[in-house]
């Protein structure tokens, strides 16, 4: 039998807490989202805050041990890298088309809106590496 990751619970985890209104903290990290067409959308100010140039290319990855796409990893790559994705100008913002990958990962981007917070992380000495951590998902409103 192979070693498995098991999450153990304590009796305290089983207690039911009453919901209280928590103060909504403003997210200080820049955000991006997934469009209903399967594109990772970056507002202009997000790219500015992250210090990402429009000519930048990234390798896109996800945690291999998760069934839900709670984190997306962007690691800056050389434009000649066969695994590199380019940032594309779209309207007032920018995007990276990921429809095929998101579909294969089982992400229902057509019916659910996803918002991610972007924060830098260290990955093999890369200058610009970012983890996009899921902070919000809710059903899209039908027009």
C-alpha positions in Angstrom: 0.0 0.0 0.0 1.4 3.4 -0.9 1.8 6.2 1.6 -1.3 8.5 1.5 -1.8 12.0 2.7 -4.3 11.8 5.5 -5.8 14.7 7.4 -6.7 13.8 10.9 -9.4 15.7 12.9 -9.7 16.5 16.6 -12.9 16.7 18.7 -12.6 20.5 18.5 -12.9 20.3 14.7 -16.3 18.6 15.2 -17.8 21.5 17.2 -20.3 23.7 15.4 -19.6 27.4 15.7 -22.4 29.9 15.3 -21.9 32.3 12.5 -21.0 35.8 13.5 -20.5 38.7 11.2 -16.8 39.0 10.8 -15.2 42.3 9.7 -14.5 42.1 6.0 -10.8 42.8 5.6 -9.7 44.4 2.4 -7.6 42.2 0.3 -4.2 43.9 0.1 -2.9 41.6 -2.6 -3.5 42.3 -6.3 -6.1 40.2 -7.9 -7.0 38.5 -11.1 -9.9 36.3 -12.3 -10.9 33.7 -14.7 -13.3 34.8 -17.4 -16.3 32.9 -18.7 -14.3 32.2 -21.8 -11.4 30.5 -19.9 -8.9 33.3 -19.8 -6.9 34.4 -16.8 -7.7 38.1 -16.7 -5.2 40.7 -15.2 -6.3 44.3 -14.7 -3.6 46.8 -15.7 -3.0 47.8 -12.1 -2.4 44.2 -11.0 0.4 43.8 -13.6 1.9 47.1 -12.4 1.8 46.1 -8.7 3.4 42.8 -9.6 6.1 44.5 -11.7 5.2 42.3 -14.7 6.1 43.7 -18.2 3.8 43.1 -21.1 6.5 41.2 -22.9 6.8 38.7 -20.0 6.0 35.0 -20.6 5.2 32.5 -17.9 5.1 28.8 -17.3 1.7 27.9 -15.8 1.3 25.2 -13.2 -0.9 23.8 -10.4 -0.4 21.8 -7.3 -0.4 18.1 -8.4 -1.8 16.9 -5.1 -5.0 18.9 -5.2 -8.3 17.9 -7.0 -9.5 21.5 -6.9 -7.6 24.3 -8.6 -7.1 26.4 -5.5 -3.7 27.7 -6.6 -2.2 28.6 -10.0 1.5 29.1 -10.3 3.1 31.5 -12.8 6.9 31.2 -13.2 8.6 33.6 -15.5 10.1 31.9 -18.5 12.2 32.7 -21.5 10.0 33.6 -24.5 11.6 30.8 -26.5 10.6 28.2 -23.9 8.1 25.8 -25.5 6.0 25.7 -22.3 5.8 29.5 -22.0 2.5 31.4 -22.2 2.4 35.0 -23.3 0.3 37.9 -21.9 -2.2 39.2 -24.4 -3.8 42.6 -24.5 -7.6 42.3 -24.0 -9.8 45.4 -23.8 -8.7 47.4 -20.8 -6.7 44.6 -19.3 -4.6 41.6 -20.2 -5.0 37.9 -20.2 -3.5 34.5 -20.7 -5.7 32.1 -22.6 -6.1 28.9 -20.6 -9.4 27.4 -21.8 -8.0 23.9 -22.7 -6.1 23.6 -19.4 -9.0 24.8 -17.2 -11.4 22.4 -19.0 -9.1 19.4 -18.6 -8.7 20.4 -14.9 -12.5 20.3 -14.4 -12.8 24.0 -13.7 -16.4 25.2 -14.5 -15.4 28.7 -15.6 -18.5 29.2 -17.8 -20.9 29.0 -14.8 -18.6 30.0 -11.9 -16.6 33.1 -11.3 -13.1 32.7 -9.7 -11.0 35.4 -8.2 -7.4 34.8 -7.2 -5.0 36.9 -5.1 -1.5 37.1 -6.5 1.5 36.9 -4.3 5.2 36.4 -5.2 6.9 33.2 -4.2 10.4 31.8 -4.7 10.8 29.1 -7.3 14.3 28.0 -8.5 15.7 31.5 -8.5 13.1 32.9 -10.9 12.8 36.7 -10.5 9.1 36.8 -11.2 7.2 33.9 -9.8 3.6 34.2 -8.5 1.1 32.0 -6.7 -2.5 32.9 -7.6 -4.5 31.7 -4.6 -8.3 31.3 -4.9 -10.0 33.8 -2.6 -13.5 33.8 -4.1 -15.7 31.6 -6.3 -19.4 32.2 -6.9 -22.0 31.3 -9.6 -22.0 33.7 -12.5 -25.2 35.7 -12.9 -27.0 34.9 -16.1 -27.7 37.9 -18.4 
